[in-house]
Amino acid sequence: MNTRIYEYIITAAEQKNITKAAGLCFISQPALSQHIKNLESQLGFPIFEKQGAQLLPTKQGEIFLTTARRMLQIEQETMEKLEEYKKTAPKTYRVFVDTHMRNLLIESIWPQFLKQFPDIRLSLISGDTATAIEYLSSQTVDIGIFPIHDPLPPDLASIPVDQNEYLLVLPPNHPCIKPFTEQGIDFRQLKDETFILNQNYSLFSTMQYQIFDRYGLAPRKKLYSHSMQTITRMVSNGQGISFLPDIIVSLVNQQCTAFSLSPPWYFHHAAAYHKSRGLDACNSLLIDLLIRHYQQLHLG
């Protein structure tokens, strides 16, 4: 709120002198005189009049001064209420999460989190690996939960919550199952296959394309899905082949055959955060809940 003109007018009325009022307002005397003149022009009546050496309010000026003092009081009360709200308002916890982990976080992890921090709001943001790193580095988010294979920038730190391995997954009775089992994977035999991939701009999609680059694969036919479970079912139905995390292959009860890559392609689901923020209470609790969830999942 711009109430500075009210402060100028009230100070001038209290000091009964333009020069003294200007000094208290930290502006020049001509500038203060111009502010008063402009306001009087807008109102259509004089606020002050000279009586000897003193500057005194007119009848209309007294009315204006009463309103000006009330306006400043309202401003002060408003600012005090806003400051009080800041202290009591629920905090927003900003979490970058891969699309495939949104349901896990919302359905399984967040209800446990709220038992200790019931007033915190959850704000979820999703995207690819580059976006995750950008948001963490700029501290647009408080923490990121996503698969990590390559080193992070030096301003970020991470803690693994689970280790997984990417596998080549083939449908039942695929002609490459026997030779790959006996002799290992020969990617040249897969050049004409349809690859079923995660939707573009997901973190897992980024990793799948990294695997293509490593092994010199350039699939001619590609299908996409947002759901890893759907991809596993599509592979099982013979609609194509894919690279999928071992935990997905084991959880989705489908008749697929999976092969480890050579060398194995390991990655971590990790909690990443900006080093300047560190492990505060919220980050520590979320990481602990995720680690316990994956431990129970593997035990089960």
Sequence and secondary structure as in RCSB ss.txt:
>XXXX:A:sequence
MNTRIYEYIITAAEQKNITKAAGLCFISQPALSQHIKNLESQLGFPIFEKQGAQLLPTKQGEIFLTTARRMLQIE
QETMEKLEEYKKTAPKTYRVFVDTHMRNLLIESIWPQFLKQFPDIRLSLISGDTATAIEYLSSQTVDIGIFPIHD
PLPPDLASIPVDQNEYLLVLPPNHPCIKPFTEQGIDFRQLKDETFILNQNYSLFSTMQYQIFDRYGLAPRKKLYS
HSMQTITRMVSNGQGISFLPDIIVSLVNQQCTAFSLSPPWYFHHAAAYHKSRGLDACNSLLIDLLIRHYQQLHLG
>XXXX:A:secstr
   HHHHHHHHHHHHT HHHHHHHHTS HHHHHHHHHHHHHHHTS SEEEETTEEEE HHHHHHHHHHHHHHHHH
HHHHHHHHHHHHHS  EEEEEE GGGHHHIIIIIHHHHHHH TT EEEEE   HHHHHHHHHTTSSSEEEEEE S
   TTEEEEEEEEEEEEEEE TT TTHHHHHHH   GGGGTTSEEEEE TTSHHHHHHHHHHHHHT   SEEEEE
S HHHHHHHHHTTS BEEEEHHHHHHS    EEEEEEEEEEEEEEEEEETTT S HHHHHHHHHHHHHHHHHHH 
